């Protein structure tokens, strides 16, 4: 920061701080004309934002002055900052003075490099405290605030806490709200879904399907031999895969599923998931111009009624082999085909039209960005294929059955990946293949779909009433030493975390993140792999000044809770840095948000009231 050399040894700098709230801490900045960069004092960074204070007066006649704070609005920074923060009205504003030579050594490039002399103090020369009273005006160039002295009582309303018909003034989880802090109250009852089937073997037993299971390829039947490496398209990042040598069929037939080596320059690769799909492995089939990975399931299906399930996800970013073939991106110009034979395709995705097909019947999917995401959303596909044209053929997506018509009858000879269509081969990861030599009923289809949903943490499309449900309270989540920390319920818009609407009519009008179950993981740790439904706690870390008379002890500030809502899980992604993966448990600050947490016979919320009337107690429940 060469500009610091322009400052004289006796130069006094003004540092500004706005305390936003107990959760977000301080906005720290400076507007020194001698400096046009951020500076560091006491390990705290003060942003460079051109700003100034005017109309400062100091007198002894008792009159309180009304200073004006003007801040530059470059790139609408201040406009965006104050937009959802009530224009910062009522926030405390600090003007602190320091000697320039007392800035931290990092400003000058290290210890003993301070051209202004040896710093002798890490405290402020003086501190002036004001309250942001109002916003005078706001333009593209600047925003001006009127400041009031804390002793200036003009304009203060009585009572100081305004009462609103449907707007809670208490701090969520803090004093007055009490959620997670009420002695003897275990919190609301939340409904957790439990999957009725976690084992295909149990389904086969319950529905007498064991003898009909002729193909069952699952993750624990994959054998590997050797390795290969690929470069990610457009980068030098290398991926190393174990090569799949065989995939054992664990159905009742003695035949095995084999990798057909006829056209292989490489072999299919073992794809390992970390945090995704409950850490289940799959087989990655690559298609890079001349490098085509193939698999054929050696079974005969002639004249046999079939019901097929398989879990897969399409890959829309290819890799380049290290053999010098170059880096190839197979994207919108090529369609993707799933499990197929010479005359049948189960799952066929066209990136050009964002459409999923299966034998001419299309189902729109959400947009997919070719060459951006490595994997698309995993899906549990299924098909019911009769040999007689009088029976209905069905196509299944995540448990939802869609009729394909009554005229098609199959004549499949073989099934496989990249086996039948050499013009449009797929980059695809296959996780499980299940083939029954019978036409499964709707209830049996739902049973298998629930098994796949549980195993791979996939959503299901049929009614949640098919699942078993149990009720839990805070006592079921937190240890005795934790006390009642309060179960996360919803975000600030009352969007529920748990998918309980179909089992609780009171919640039927609420949106949901459709999470089946919540799992308490304690304090957030960056090295932990989290899954969808895991929730963590982050304690406040606010830099309070030691001499502030209103200082609140850190342990009395409410903790913040975040729920992992992403199907892909999270590792080393802080909850505050990604709101698509982590969603904070917040209250909507209205009665609906309150009723979600306190609608019990223990705590009665009167009309227009909030539980601030309940005695506040930070003690752990006895």
C-alpha angles and dihedrals in degrees: 000000000000092000089074089072088069092064117096120230092250094047113131118210127206115220119193128208130182116193103217100184141305092278102047099033120200139347103215122192144143134209103201112158089213092060129051098176138071114275133203125223123172089353090300120119119226113199119226106244116155104244143142143189120227137180093042112164132176117191140147101229093092095250113137115222125223109222122197123226116203119189128186113246098209112172088356089285096147092040091056092042097055096036097094096025101073091257087293090281111169093016119135116249121200126198108195128183126212138166112256092230089061093066115120116275091244088074090064099040099267146323119333092014098099106124091195095064136261116329111233105180140043095190133086123264090219140346127212118194124205137165121234099239103177145340109253097193143332127212137160088265103045148350122223126203131190113227127206130200114247088239093054104100097176111125096016110142125227120252091036092213108062118219118226129188096235109004123095116218097194123102110255111255088000136098111321095018096059096183105160091011105073113115113238095009115115094191129244123327109253123196116232121196118227117196112239092213127043095155132056088205089062091050091051089051096046094048099031092242098134095103091046095057102099101159127033117163111176136164097266092058096064118113123194137198124182130343142257133195133217135187120233113246112265096008143065094244110130125211120199119202134188109237116241112231098177144351113214120223109230096186123109093271118092091222117105131217108243138188107250104227097191098104102020126130087165133011130242113278134229108249113205122199124207113197093345125102092000089298092292117160126230142183116260115211112196128201113193109162099275096011108084122168113206140183130188123194105220101220134119116229101173112144093356126126108234140200113186131189128181137166118215145138129213122239117219099179116067128203130226122238117235089236091096096262089128130235113303128191113200104196140134094349093069130055124220125235126196131201106342150159131201092286106018136065124187104197118001117182125195113198091195093065101022088235134139116212136186116185094330097317112112131206118188116234131192119277117287121200110221116223093011108079120046093213134024123221110297116242135193104224127193142175136191107210119186124193091217119075089218094070125080119256113216135197117204130202117184091334097313112122119218120185115234097189139275103261103068119094120177129237099182117169101175138002127211151130118271088352106115108028114053094171095061110030120173137238096213142150114219119196107174139002122195123181124183121189091221140065106261120216123238093260091050090049089053091049093054091043091052090051091052091044091054095044097049100026091243127159119249127215102209125087118296089226086084088070125079112244134204131187121235136183133193089276088066093052109039131055121242091256090053094055120197105330094169123252114259107252113171147335125262090281093054091253103157122231095211124063094234101129095103093051097043117048091196089066098042093106094053125095117235142202085222096231111163099207140005123226122197111226101173123225115005115263123188095216095055121099107227127198133206109289096028113127129196140189128236118192119215117263104193122165101227118183112244095229097050107122092207092051113147120210112249094233090060094056113096119255122237122235125206129191123209104231099171119105087214093060124217140263127175090356110122114225091234093056102054122037092179091064100030122040119190122231102242137162122240087222092234135097093268090059090047094049091053088063106028107030096122138111090252097061117036117199111204121215110285091005137109131207092266085107088068113096110258115236126173092187119112116257113268 
